[in-house]
Amino acid sequence: MSVYLHAISTALPPYILSQDAVQAKAHELLGPKYPQFQRLLTTFASAGIDQRHSVVPIEWFEGDHGWRSRNDAYLAGATALFIDAAGKALAQAAWNADEVDCIVTVSSTGIATPTLEALAMKDMGFRSDARRVPVFGLGCAGGVSGLSLAQALSAARPEDKVLLVVVETCTLWFRADRLQKADIIATVLFGDGAAAACLSGVAPEGRQITLAGGTQITWPDTLDIMGWDVDDVGLGVVFDRSIPAFILDNMADAIDGALARSGLTREDIARFVCHPGGAKVVLAIEEAMELEGGTLDAEREVLRAAGNMSAPTVLFVMERVLRSGASGQMMATALGPGFSAAFLPFHVAAAA
């Protein structure tokens, strides 16, 4: 059963944090506490990021924040981002909110119960009988894994209109108390953002984008590579320095396996659409997949303009690739906690 992408949209929160401003604020807050901070200053310049966006102003980070304060900011900021991204996608698809039959919400940067789609339900105008499918814990892989889940739900009920919304507010978990290198790298890389997509089994008018079934792989004995530590203050990033090397050693086989399960080979793929975890990660992906240097240009552009927003970032890349007019067989991929990789083949018909 064919599943079609009717719309894809992105949203960014209101506060723009230039990389220079983030570096200066980090120097102010972390420099006196962290002996190695001076040595890590070069990472701000080499990260390939000009700016990020945040749900809170930069002055917010000067205060002491625990679970309640951080999660309250998540509830407010993530709900606003949900409404923004979902509203844009629905408008693009020419769907009314009360036509949506199923809502898949992906988020791993806060706790919301009721979940975000319920918090947004009245403002959005969703039907009371819309199915709600909240997903937590996928981290950076959540954009591709969420799209795969939405695809499977759409294939099961082709007439249904399925809305996927992916929201992360990574900046709220800036930590000035743990003094670990991973926290510095997170400060260098992470921003906030959201993306949304509309799917159904009914072919839209105009250019058709067909989504195939997604696949995942979780490597054994890799739980400590990426994720969150949970303590009394909040979430603390787990971001191992081995990630680029792990990609070089393992990504090619994982990609080939995912392609084979979809009846494809690398030669069939016109464009890989990848989650840009960071400048070194993008380089490692290109090398592991034997792509010409600079091939992942949209990935670098998204990273430069908005940083690593975790799960929605790959959908920002996908939106940019589709907007460029690219066509042919493609494969979306992202890495996340587990340590895992998610893959989704999709085909873009050439413009008429």
Protein Blocks (a to p, Z undefined) as FASTA:
>chain_A
ZZddfbdcddddfbdcdfklmmmmmmmmmmmmmmklmmmmmmmmmnopabdcdfbdfklm
mpccdfklmmmmmmmmmmmmmmmmmmmmmmmnopafklpmbdcdddfkbccdddfklmmm
mmnopafkbccdddehklmmlmmmmmmmmmmmmmmmmmbccdddddddfklmccfklopa
klmmmmmmpccddddddddfbdcehjddddddddddddehilmmgccdddfklccddddf
klmmmmmmmmmmmmmmmmmmnopafklpmbdcdddfbfklmmmmmmmnopaehklmmlmm
mmmmnopnhjmlmmmmmmmmmmnopacjdddddddehiacddddddddddZZ
